[in-house]
Amino acid sequence: MSTIPGESRPIPEASAGLRDPKKAAMSGWIGSALEYYDFALYSLAATLIFPAIFFPSENKTVAIIASLATYAVGYVSRPIGAVVLGAYGDRHGRKQVLVFAMLLMGFATFAVGLLPTYGQVGALAPVLLVILRLIQGFAVAGELGGASAMIVEHSPDARRGFFASFSLQGTQVGSILATAVLLPLAAILPADQFQSWGWRIPFLLSAFVILAGYFIRRRVQEPPSYLAQAKAGKTKPRFPLADLVRSHPWVLVRCVIMTFTNVIGMATLIFGVSYATQTGYGNGFTSSEFLWVTLVANVAAVVTIPLFGALSDRIGRRMLMVAGGIGGGVLAGGYLWAIEQGSLALVFVCIVIVQGIFFQMWNATFATFFQEQFPMRIRVTGFAVSQNLGLMIASFFPSIFTAIAPPGSTNVPLVIGLTTFGICAVAALATLLSPDTKGKSLDDLEAHKADSQSLTSPEAQDFGQLREAAPAKVRV
């Protein structure tokens, strides 16, 4: 007999080789880093490069909004990907959906690097760009839901927050990699060469993502608890989305609203970059300078995420999520004010506080909290649909910010700051209305969800029967 890491109770040897939180966390970390390298690369290019080469316009506001809209388009397709890939992950395994999602993402990003510009093919260029962004959004929708579900189900109950935080840390590492590749190119190459061909190099490097994704993800083992249900063959809903909407509608709504906390990142690292670098706003920062700002923000996040993940196991996730969301919402306007002052040093300090500390209180813990809100049979679907539907709505915030505070307007930090805080306050209320999961095992959470449905659904009855029939020592 073996023991589960972090716990003393024995488990059978057959399961001991499968329940491996360290391997699951490492796989989630590496996979998220590679996949979010692709997604973050596009986000940076949408603010720094694409307005000029894909959306030329005499009206600078129109060009910025059009480019940021293509960034948002990737989020429009994410709910579709969440439904399709979430159902695939719940019915056929977390491992299968993770491999497919990464390969599809790598293909789409590589293709962006081959696109012709507006000057070469006219309107066809932005059309192709939008299509590939749609594919990106579809693919990334299955990444974090599948990865965090796998880690949560592999992890000991007392350390779920810590281990699951590594998939979020991986997303920040991916952003660092994207910035680290763009930064030297933007600094070394003359502006005309960077605009003509230099920007393509980071996208073409995504060919390595296709290979790395296959070799990394194919070796991951499914969680033993999922395998137990899969073997029984009684707890897989034919239509996970229908089951989700029928059995957990208000949980779904609350998680969607909680996801709006991402407005902090939209205000700072998306709109903030445009506010600092676009000539229409007149703040005078260069693209290279704000690649460094983005890099510093992500480095700070890499450090703080596992700390907050571990802290959530001790004090609970709701407290951190509310404090981080409200604190980041209050200070987002201060970050934009720092940009307006023209002090790069002040900008660095503010981005570390807002994005590296307060936002990461929320970001490090939300994945575990969301996973804990849904039963295993619809866990990937529940997480993926709620997160990506929320992100689809939130993705339009940068374009809305540009519309309500366009180049040449006054009081931009105040207008955007108050808007950001208001959205964060609503998200914090949704968090407070959600049940806390502190100190509860997955067994307890699963049993509570079955009880709350009064065992009326076939799936809930099946789980209750399986759980009672299973020996106590092998329940996971």
Secondary structure, DSSP 8 states (H G I E B T S, - for coil): -EE-TT--SEE-HHHHTT--HHHHHHHHHHHHHHHHHHHHHHHHHHHHTHHHHTS--S-HHHHHHHHHHHHHHHHHSHHHHHHHHHHHHHHH-HHHHHHHHHHHHHHHHHHHTT---HHHHTTHHHHHHHHHHHHHHHHHTTHHHHHHHHHHHHS-GGGHHHHHHHHHHHHHHHHHHHHHHHHHHHHHS-HHHIIIIITHHHHHTTHHHHHHHHHHHTT----HHHHHHHHHTSS--SSHHHHHHHH-HHHHHHHHHHGGGGHHHIIIIIHHHHHHH-TTTT----HHHHHHHHHHHHHHHHHHHHHHHHHHHHH-HHHHHHHHHHHHHHHHHHHHHHHHHT-HHHHHHHHIIIIIIIHHHHHHHHHHHHHHHS-GGGHHHHHHHHHHHHHHHHTTHHHHHHHHS-TT-S-HHHHHHHHHHHHHHHHHHHHHTS---TT--HHHHHHHHHHHTTT-SHHHHHHHHHHHHS-GGG--
